[in-house]
Amino acid sequence: METKTRMDFRDQISRNKTNSFFLMLIIFAVIVLLGYIVSFAFSSGYFLFIMALSVVFSSGYILISYYNSDKIALASVGAKKATREKYKKYYDVVEGLKIASGLPMPKLYVMPSAQINAFASGRNPKNAVICVTDGALEKLDKNELEGVIAHELSHIGNYDIRYMTLVAVMVGMIAIFSEVFLRSFRFKDDRDDKGKGLFVIIGIVLAILAPIVVYLVQLAISRKREFVADASAVKFTRYPPGLIGALRKIKNENEPEKKISQAVAPLFFANPFKNLGSTHPDINDRIKVLERM
């Protein structure tokens, strides 16, 4: 049974890099297309200007997102850099797992939240960050915290962090541009009422579809990544009960998260929203798999 679900990590890394490249192309194409459509809301003299602006903006958006994805994710949850003096246990756990995994030392951050959770972000293992919540540091023992952090290190080593962060960026972009469409109508030339009506319809459709697209993109992030990361965590720690204990505490806690954007929810160790189970595999299923290891 185990051999059927086994995955070559080199294949997964290659797949994640390829998916990240095509996702950046899609982001570029979508922004340019949106610029093209928005240009029709203005007089024809603005067409070339708007198209050039959309190309420059899309290129800049991709570069900024790619090189600052970790900063964007950290800022969105209000995370602060962890100091060794204040978070010695945190540093000791990560440094031990760094040796076991053979990965570079990530930068460590702490997010103010009573919920037990964590996430990793960054464009590659050399530029990775790990962020845990106050709740994780307070409620998890050393073995449980090791299990959670080993899971995040697996995402780093497999380049999951690049792909998942770019997905989160794309989701945010879609939400932003749906709003841009709605606001662009007020600049439309009133002499072209027919065109204005058309753009009103397009804007309304996009505004309605944006949250649906957010939901579908989150579903597109394979749940198998979480199972693979759990298996790798056990490989690093050699102690399945640690990760199992953390998952059971997460299952039993009742700390709904209100600060996190749904766009970045897939980055987290466990789904931060109690009412949206689709972004992660069911915790019971994860525990059952780990208990067989």
C-alpha positions as CSV (number, residue, x, y, z in Angstrom):
1,M,0.0,0.0,0.0
2,E,2.8,2.4,0.9
3,T,4.6,1.9,-2.5
4,K,1.5,3.1,-4.3
5,T,1.6,6.5,-2.6
6,R,5.4,6.9,-2.6
7,M,6.7,9.9,-4.5
8,D,10.1,10.7,-5.8
9,F,10.9,14.1,-4.2
10,R,13.1,15.1,-7.1
11,D,10.1,14.7,-9.4
12,Q,8.0,16.8,-7.0
13,I,10.7,19.6,-6.9
14,S,10.9,19.6,-10.7
15,R,7.1,19.7,-11.0
16,N,6.8,22.6,-8.5
17,K,9.4,24.6,-10.3
18,T,7.6,24.1,-13.6
19,N,4.2,24.9,-12.1
20,S,5.7,28.1,-10.6
21,F,7.0,29.2,-14.0
22,F,3.7,28.7,-15.8
23,L,1.8,30.4,-12.9
24,M,4.0,33.5,-13.4
25,L,3.2,33.4,-17.1
26,I,-0.5,33.2,-16.3
27,I,-0.3,36.2,-13.9
28,F,1.5,38.2,-16.6
29,A,-1.1,37.3,-19.2
30,V,-4.1,38.0,-17.0
31,I,-2.9,41.5,-16.0
32,V,-2.1,42.4,-19.7
33,L,-5.5,41.0,-20.7
34,L,-7.2,43.1,-18.0
35,G,-5.3,46.1,-19.2
36,Y,-6.5,45.5,-22.7
37,I,-10.1,45.2,-21.6
38,V,-10.0,48.2,-19.3
39,S,-8.5,50.3,-22.2
40,F,-11.8,50.1,-24.0
41,A,-13.4,52.1,-21.1
42,F,-11.3,55.1,-22.2
43,S,-11.0,57.0,-25.5
44,S,-8.9,55.3,-28.2
45,G,-6.0,57.8,-27.6
46,Y,-5.3,56.1,-24.3
47,F,-5.1,52.6,-25.6
48,L,-1.3,52.4,-26.2
49,F,-0.6,54.1,-22.9
50,I,-2.8,51.7,-20.9
51,M,-1.4,48.7,-22.6
52,A,2.2,49.8,-22.0
53,L,1.3,50.5,-18.4
54,S,-0.3,47.1,-17.9
55,V,2.9,45.4,-19.3
56,V,5.1,47.4,-17.0
57,F,2.8,46.8,-14.1
58,S,2.5,43.0,-14.7
59,S,6.3,42.7,-15.0
60,G,6.9,44.7,-11.8
61,Y,4.1,42.8,-10.0
62,I,5.6,39.4,-10.8
63,L,9.2,40.5,-9.9
64,I,8.1,42.1,-6.6
65,S,5.9,39.1,-5.7
66,Y,8.6,36.6,-6.6
67,Y,11.4,38.3,-4.6
68,N,9.3,39.5,-1.7
69,S,6.7,36.8,-1.4
70,D,7.9,35.9,2.1
71,K,7.7,39.6,3.2
72,I,4.2,39.9,1.8
73,A,3.0,36.7,3.6
74,L,4.5,37.8,6.9
75,A,3.1,41.3,6.7
76,S,-0.3,40.0,5.9
77,V,-0.5,38.2,9.3
78,G,1.4,40.8,11.4
79,A,4.4,38.4,12.1
80,K,7.5,39.7,13.9
81,K,11.0,38.3,13.7
82,A,11.9,35.9,16.5
83,T,15.0,36.6,18.5
84,R,17.1,33.8,19.9
85,E,17.1,35.3,23.4
86,K,13.3,35.2,23.6
87,Y,12.6,32.1,21.6
88,K,15.5,29.7,22.5
89,K,13.4,26.5,22.2
90,Y,12.1,27.6,18.8
91,Y,15.7,28.1,17.5
92,D,17.0,24.9,19.1
93,V,14.2,22.9,17.4
94,V,14.8,24.4,14.0
95,E,18.6,24.1,14.1
96,G,18.3,20.4,15.0
97,L,15.9,19.7,12.2
98,K,18.0,21.8,9.8
99,I,20.9,19.3,10.3
100,A,18.5,16.3,9.9
101,S,17.0,17.7,6.7
102,G,20.2,19.1,5.2
103,L,18.5,22.4,4.5
104,P,19.8,25.9,5.1
105,M,18.7,27.7,8.3
106,P,15.5,29.6,7.5
107,K,14.6,33.0,9.1
108,L,12.3,32.6,12.0
109,Y,9.2,34.6,12.8
110,V,6.3,34.5,15.3
111,M,2.7,35.4,14.5
112,P,0.4,36.8,17.2
113,S,-2.4,34.2,17.4
114,A,-3.7,31.9,20.1
115,Q,-4.3,29.3,17.4
116,I,-1.8,26.4,16.9
117,N,-0.4,26.9,13.4
118,A,2.6,27.6,11.3
119,F,3.6,28.3,7.7
120,A,6.7,28.5,5.5
121,S,7.3,31.0,2.7
122,G,10.0,32.2,0.3
123,R,11.2,31.6,-3.3
124,N,13.7,28.8,-2.5
125,P,15.4,27.0,0.5
126,K,18.1,29.7,0.7
127,N,15.5,32.4,1.1
128,A,12.9,30.7,3.2
129,V,11.1,31.8,6.4
130,I,9.2,29.8,8.9
131,C,6.5,31.5,11.0
132,V,4.8,29.9,14.0
133,T,2.0,31.3,16.1
134,D,2.3,32.2,19.8
135,G,-0.3,29.5,20.4
136,A,2.0,26.8,18.8
137,L,4.9,27.8,21.0
138,E,2.8,27.9,24.2
139,K,0.7,24.8,23.7
140,L,3.0,22.3,22.0
141,D,5.7,20.3,23.7
142,K,9.1,19.9,22.1
143,N,8.3,16.8,20.2
144,E,5.0,18.2,18.8
145,L,6.7,21.5,17.8
146,E,9.4,19.4,16.1
147,G,6.8,17.6,14.1
148,V,5.1,20.9,12.9
149,I,8.4,22.6,12.0
150,A,9.6,19.4,10.2
151,H,6.5,19.5,8.1
152,E,7.2,23.1,7.1
153,L,10.8,22.3,6.3
154,S,9.5,19.6,4.0
155,H,7.5,22.2,2.1
156,I,10.7,24.3,1.9
157,G,12.8,21.4,0.6
158,N,10.2,20.4,-2.0
159,Y,9.8,23.9,-3.3
160,D,6.1,23.8,-2.3
161,I,6.6,27.2,-0.7
162,R,7.3,28.9,-4.0
163,Y,4.3,27.4,-5.7
164,M,1.9,27.9,-2.8
165,T,3.0,31.5,-2.2
166,L,2.6,32.4,-5.9
167,V,-0.9,30.8,-5.8
168,A,-1.7,33.1,-2.9
169,V,-0.4,36.1,-4.8
170,M,-2.4,35.2,-7.8
171,V,-5.6,34.9,-5.7
172,G,-4.9,38.3,-4.2
173,M,-4.4,39.7,-7.7
174,I,-7.7,38.4,-8.9
175,A,-9.5,40.0,-6.0
176,I,-7.8,43.3,-6.5
177,F,-8.5,43.5,-10.2
178,S,-12.1,42.7,-9.9
179,E,-12.3,45.8,-7.8
180,V,-10.4,47.7,-10.4
181,F,-13.0,46.8,-13.0
182,L,-15.8,48.1,-10.9
183,R,-14.0,51.4,-10.3
184,S,-12.9,51.9,-13.9
185,F,-16.5,52.5,-15.1
186,R,-16.7,56.0,-13.7
187,F,-13.9,57.1,-16.1
188,K,-15.8,55.8,-19.2
189,D,-16.7,58.3,-21.9
190,D,-20.4,59.0,-21.4
191,R,-20.9,59.3,-25.1
192,D,-20.5,55.6,-25.5
193,D,-23.4,54.4,-23.3
194,K,-23.5,51.0,-25.0
195,G,-19.9,50.3,-24.2
196,K,-20.3,51.6,-20.7
197,G,-23.2,49.2,-20.1
198,L,-21.0,46.3,-21.4
199,F,-18.2,47.2,-19.0
200,V,-20.7,47.5,-16.1
201,I,-21.8,43.9,-16.9
202,I,-18.2,42.7,-17.1
203,G,-17.3,44.3,-13.8
204,I,-20.3,42.8,-12.0
205,V,-19.5,39.4,-13.4
206,L,-15.9,39.7,-12.3
207,A,-16.9,40.9,-8.8
208,I,-19.1,37.9,-8.4
209,L,-16.6,35.4,-9.8
210,A,-13.6,36.7,-7.8
211,P,-14.4,34.9,-4.5
212,I,-15.4,31.8,-6.4
213,V,-12.0,31.9,-8.2
214,V,-10.3,32.3,-4.8
215,Y,-12.0,29.2,-3.6
216,L,-11.2,27.1,-6.7
217,V,-7.5,28.1,-6.7
218,Q,-7.3,27.0,-3.1
219,L,-8.8,23.7,-4.1
220,A,-6.2,23.4,-6.9
221,I,-3.4,23.2,-4.3
222,S,-3.1,19.4,-4.0
223,R,-3.9,17.9,-0.6
224,K,-1.3,15.3,-1.4
225,R,1.3,17.9,-0.7
226,E,0.3,17.9,3.0
227,F,0.4,14.1,3.2
228,V,3.9,14.1,1.6
229,A,5.0,16.9,4.0
230,D,3.7,14.8,7.0
231,A,5.7,11.8,5.8
232,S,8.8,13.9,5.4
233,A,8.4,15.3,8.9
234,V,8.4,11.8,10.3
235,K,11.5,11.1,8.2
236,F,13.3,14.1,9.8
237,T,12.1,13.5,13.3
238,R,11.9,9.7,13.4
239,Y,9.0,10.2,15.8
240,P,5.4,10.1,14.4
241,P,3.8,10.6,17.8
242,G,5.1,14.2,17.9
243,L,3.2,15.3,14.8
244,I,0.2,13.2,15.7
245,G,0.1,15.0,19.1
246,A,0.2,18.4,17.4
247,L,-2.6,17.5,15.0
248,R,-4.8,16.2,17.9
249,K,-4.3,19.4,19.8
250,I,-5.3,21.4,16.7
251,K,-8.3,19.2,16.2
252,N,-9.5,19.8,19.8
253,E,-8.8,23.5,20.1
254,N,-11.4,26.1,19.6
255,E,-9.6,29.2,18.5
256,P,-11.1,30.5,15.3
257,E,-8.7,32.8,13.3
258,K,-10.1,36.1,12.2
259,K,-6.9,37.9,11.0
260,I,-5.8,35.7,8.2
261,S,-6.8,36.3,4.6
262,Q,-8.3,33.3,2.8
263,A,-5.8,33.9,0.0
264,V,-2.9,32.8,2.3
265,A,-4.8,30.0,4.1
266,P,-3.2,27.2,2.0
267,L,0.3,28.2,3.2
268,F,-0.5,27.1,6.8
269,F,0.2,23.8,8.5
270,A,-3.5,23.4,9.4
271,N,-6.5,25.2,7.9
272,P,-6.9,28.4,10.0
273,F,-10.6,28.6,9.3
274,K,-12.7,26.1,11.1
275,N,-15.6,26.3,8.6
276,L,-13.5,25.8,5.5
277,G,-12.0,22.3,5.5
278,S,-11.3,22.1,1.7
279,T,-7.9,23.9,1.8
280,H,-6.3,21.0,3.8
281,P,-6.9,17.3,4.2
282,D,-9.1,16.2,7.1
283,I,-7.0,16.1,10.3
284,N,-8.4,12.7,11.1
285,D,-7.1,11.3,7.8
286,R,-3.7,12.8,8.4
287,I,-3.6,11.2,11.9
288,K,-4.7,7.8,10.5
289,V,-1.9,7.9,7.9
290,L,0.7,8.9,10.5
291,E,-0.4,6.1,12.9
292,R,0.5,3.5,10.3
293,M,4.1,4.8,10.0
